[in-house]
Amino acid sequence: MNKRGRLFKTVDILLIALMIAPVLCAIVLKVLTTPASDGITITGARIYFEIPMPIQNLIITESQINSWLVMISIFALCLYFTHGLSVRSPSKRQHIAEWIVEKVDGLVNGNMGESFASFAPFIASIIALSAFSSLLSLFGLYPPTSDINIVAGWAILVFALITYYKFKCGPVNYLKSFAEPIALTPLNVISEVATPISMAFRHYGNVLSGSVIAVLIAHALQGLSRLVLGWLPGVLGEIPFLQIGLPAILSVYFDIFSGCLQAYIFAMLTMMYVSGAFPAEKYEERKKIKEKRKQQKKNSQQNLEVN
């Protein structure tokens, strides 16, 4: 193996390690900071420490740390897929990366139109961050998507994009949109404010409820196993046989299927709200008027120079 090949494989190993290391760090941190408890415990994100600030202390929680670790893993995954790109002899990972790009581009173009083609990286980031955050529960870690503060931050960002595209035709057109029809102005205002709230609570509620249901069923099966099979002699009576199988099936649904589904739904809502907020026809009309005025101004200046 030549020097270039060894260097290529070394970089691959480092990138794979960078993908795995954040998850291992999160597991070690959870083990070291989780107090001993008896029975079932359902709590929110653990507070690690606080940073003193002038107005209010900045609280660093388990969900924030896990979010950053997920972003590091996704960043390493992207570097791994794009390492060694080639036009002549593309590798399997390059085919996977190209397939992902094509699917996301098709998803964005099909739901938002070609004018929003630049949104593909943003939508891919939302899907990856949400899905990988929810999948942390497979490792016994607290998923950031179970924290309303994390998901609300995403929803506020989407709401800022919605407002930005509504302002594309000017503030007057934005305010007029609330009075169409004028009798429903209060409902239109409420609907505008309710958009980020509904997006945040829908995502947060579905992920959190799945985690809670899985824990409750697992604990109930443990108690039922002791009640029904506790008569078995010795160690056999202490083994929760009824917990074998069903919790794993529930984990496949709540942690994998439901988590990925909620990521897809959040991305679809983002595309729908942002593209629906952009008045394309009015924007084109306004653009043509501006170009016409600019051309008239230019012609008048040329006439003044000639005279």
Secondary structure, DSSP 8 states (H G I E B T S, - for coil): --HHHHHHHHHHHHHHHHHHHHHHHHHHHHHHH----SS-------EEEEE--SSS-EEEEHHHHHHHHHHHHHHHHHHHHTTT--SSS--HHHHHHHHHHHHHHHHHHHHH-GGGGGGHHHHHHHHHHHHHHHHGGGGT---GGG-HHHHHHHHHHHHHHHHHHHGGG-HHHHHHGGGSSGGGHHHHHHHHHHHHHHHHHHHHHHHHHHHHHHHHHHHHHHHHHHHHHTTSSGGGGGS-GGGSSHHHHHHIIIIIIHHHHHHHHHHHHHHHHHHHH--HHHHHHHHHHHHHHHHHHHHHHHHHHH-
